[in-house]
């Protein structure tokens, strides 16, 4: 017996996709998409195409190509990452992105571009996973230097 699945086989083109965020039930901080969020996509013959947020539903969002041009198929798998960077590349099956050594401070959450995430899917709905953990430090005393704001 066979069961037909609507996503069986390659995707014919990619104009819109849904990005879902990984959430942790133990954290008091809500991780949500923001209006200015951009993601990079590697799919089919296309490398590092910028997608922007079209519709925000907080922990999920619909993204569309910034240049309004769909990615042509066939597409076997979508590889996506956030935040978008023009310098990102896939080298030897590994995503290469730059994470700054100095992280800017932002009260109540993470600063723009400082929460790298990756996703991979064979459908138009991808689930982003956090690359780094979030650490809250409370340092006091002259031996720790100065905190830049």
C-alpha atoms as one frame of an Amber mdcrd trajectory, in Angstrom:
protein
   0.000   0.000   0.000   1.296   3.466  -0.832   0.257   6.791   0.643   0.417
   9.947  -1.438   2.154  12.832   0.346   1.667  16.365  -0.999   5.402  17.154
  -0.625   6.789  14.007  -2.212   9.490  14.821  -4.756  11.245  18.122  -5.336
   9.655  21.534  -4.786   8.820  23.148  -8.151   9.767  26.726  -7.104  10.215
  28.803  -3.939   8.434  32.155  -3.659   7.163  32.004  -0.061   8.036  29.812
   2.896   7.193  29.640   6.576   9.991  29.969   9.125   9.180  28.477  12.545
  11.286  29.265  15.618  12.654  26.782  18.116  11.335  27.627  21.571  12.467
  26.532  25.004   9.735  26.010  27.581  12.104  26.787  30.470  13.022  30.333
  29.448  11.102  33.471  30.468  12.338  35.221  27.298  10.021  35.005  24.287
  11.915  34.388  21.036   9.948  35.955  18.171  10.496  37.164  14.628  10.873
  40.928  14.118   9.755  43.062  11.170  13.361  43.760  10.127  14.444  40.077
  10.160  16.056  38.726   6.990  17.048  35.125   6.286  19.427  33.619   3.752
  18.387  30.674   1.596  20.371  28.104  -0.368  18.036  26.053  -2.591  18.226
  24.408  -6.006  20.830  26.250  -8.094  20.526  29.418  -5.953  23.113  30.404
  -3.371  22.503  32.800  -0.500  19.307  34.546  -1.577  17.911  37.115   0.874
  14.318  36.654   2.050  12.433  39.264   4.099   9.566  38.940   6.518   6.174
  39.274   4.817   3.782  38.183   7.589   4.726  37.952  11.263   3.004  35.488
  13.592   5.656  35.864  16.345   7.105  32.329  16.627   6.490  31.701  12.926
   6.570  33.999   9.915   6.123  33.961   6.158   9.171  35.063   4.160   9.453
  36.234   0.551  12.452  37.040  -1.706  13.771  40.552  -1.122  14.215  40.985
  -4.890  10.681  39.552  -5.486  12.057  36.796  -7.766  11.221  33.169  -6.927
  13.896  30.477  -6.771  13.408  28.120  -9.733  13.119  24.382  -9.146  13.505
  21.588  -8.910  14.465  22.026  -5.246  15.227  18.874  -3.245  16.053  20.671
   0.017  15.927  24.196   1.408  18.804  25.354   3.603  18.092  28.574   5.483
  19.844  30.633   8.138  19.266  33.833  10.081  20.340  36.604  10.185  21.108
  37.097   6.484  24.687  37.972   5.548  25.962  38.645   2.029  29.217  36.879
   3.027  27.607  33.555   3.997  28.590  30.490   1.987  28.283  26.728   2.036
  31.748  25.197   1.925  32.213  21.405   2.003  28.579  20.925   3.138  29.031
  23.380   6.043  27.458  26.812   6.407  30.029  29.529   6.969  28.769  32.669
   8.725  30.496  35.346  10.789  29.595  35.665  14.470  31.103  38.855  15.957
  33.452  38.434  18.905  31.973  41.464  20.651  28.243  41.111  21.179  26.243
  44.328  21.652  24.050  44.681  24.720  20.283  45.115  24.399  18.053  45.327
  27.446  15.434  42.572  27.614  16.685  40.399  24.749  19.233  39.811  22.042
  20.540  42.575  19.789  19.693  42.503  16.072  21.734  39.894  14.229  23.057
  38.265  17.407  20.929  35.103  17.525  22.168  32.896  14.665  19.811  30.105
  13.570  19.809  27.438  10.852  17.116  25.324   9.198  16.792  22.600   6.596
  13.640  21.133   5.041  12.166  19.401   2.022   8.932  21.434   2.299   8.018
  25.123   2.302   7.888  25.072   6.112  11.262  25.160   7.859  12.075  24.898
  11.564  14.920  27.165  12.702  17.255  25.914  15.447  19.518  28.176  17.501
  23.240  27.801  16.787  24.419  29.365  20.069  23.099  29.399  23.589  22.142
  32.576  25.363  24.054  33.333  28.545  23.188  36.024  31.044  26.202  37.276
  32.987  26.214  39.546  36.025  29.755  40.782  36.543  30.872  43.352  39.102
  34.238  44.632  40.155  37.218  46.378  38.606  38.848  43.087  37.501  36.103
  42.618  34.851  36.777  45.863  33.006  34.057  47.989  31.487  30.815  46.831
  29.840  30.193  48.642  26.543  26.628  49.761  25.850
